[in-house]
Amino acid sequence: MKIKKVIEELKLSSDESKGYFGFVEWRDDEFCIKANDDGLRLFAAEILEASEFNKEGHTQVLNAQEFKWFRDELGVNFIKRTLKTRSEIETNPDSTQKSKWESALLNCLYLVIGYLLIAGVVFTFERIVGS
């Protein structure tokens, strides 16, 4: 209940017409958050609203057409809710192990294809020159 009061207070204390919050390019391939006080409060309210949903995968839309105060150069279109802990997200050994195996198998496949291509060229060259 306290969070809903905070959300209401943040929205009431902010002027949407003056608010600005954006993910913008700061330098080449470097981005930052650029915001004024109203924009920060409005974005905080959106994040707090997203925290109110206890459903895995729930998405809170961040649409620049809907929120005139929101600007985004990165393509952040929504907040996705997860119920996992940080350690579950950061250290998922199954996906890391799987990607290492996939990478190793893919590299072996590239080597085999490269060998077959080179062998085919050499064989074809010998057949043409040797005839």
Residue, then its C-alpha position, 0 to 999 in steps of 0.5 A: m500500500k505504501i508504494k501506491k501512495v509513493i507512486e501517486e505522490l511522484k505523479l502528482s508532484s511532477d509536471e508531465s509537460k515539463g518532464y524529460f527522461g531519456f536514454v541518449e547517446w553521450r558520445d559514440d557508442e556511449f549512452c547516458i540517462k539525461a533527465n530533469d527532476d520531473g522526468l526522474r520522478l515520472f520514470a521512478a513512478e513507472i518503475l515502482e508500478a512495475s514492481e507491484f506486479n508479482k507475475e514473471g514476465h509481466t511487461q510495463v510499456l515505456n512508449a514515447q507516444e504515450f509518455k511525452w516526457f520519455r525519450d529513448e535512443l536505445g530502444v528500451n520499450f518496456i520494463k520486464r518483470t522477473l522474480k529471479t534473484r540477481s545470483e540466479i540471473e547472473t550465474n546461470p551455469d546451464s546457459t553458460q555451459k551450453s553456450k561454451w559447448e555450442s561455440a566449440l562445436l561451431n568452431c569445429l564445424y567451421l574447421v571441417i568445412g574449411y578443410l573440405l573446401i581446401a581439399g576440394v580446390v586442391f583435388t580439382f586443381e590436380r585433376i585439371v593440371g594432371s589430365 
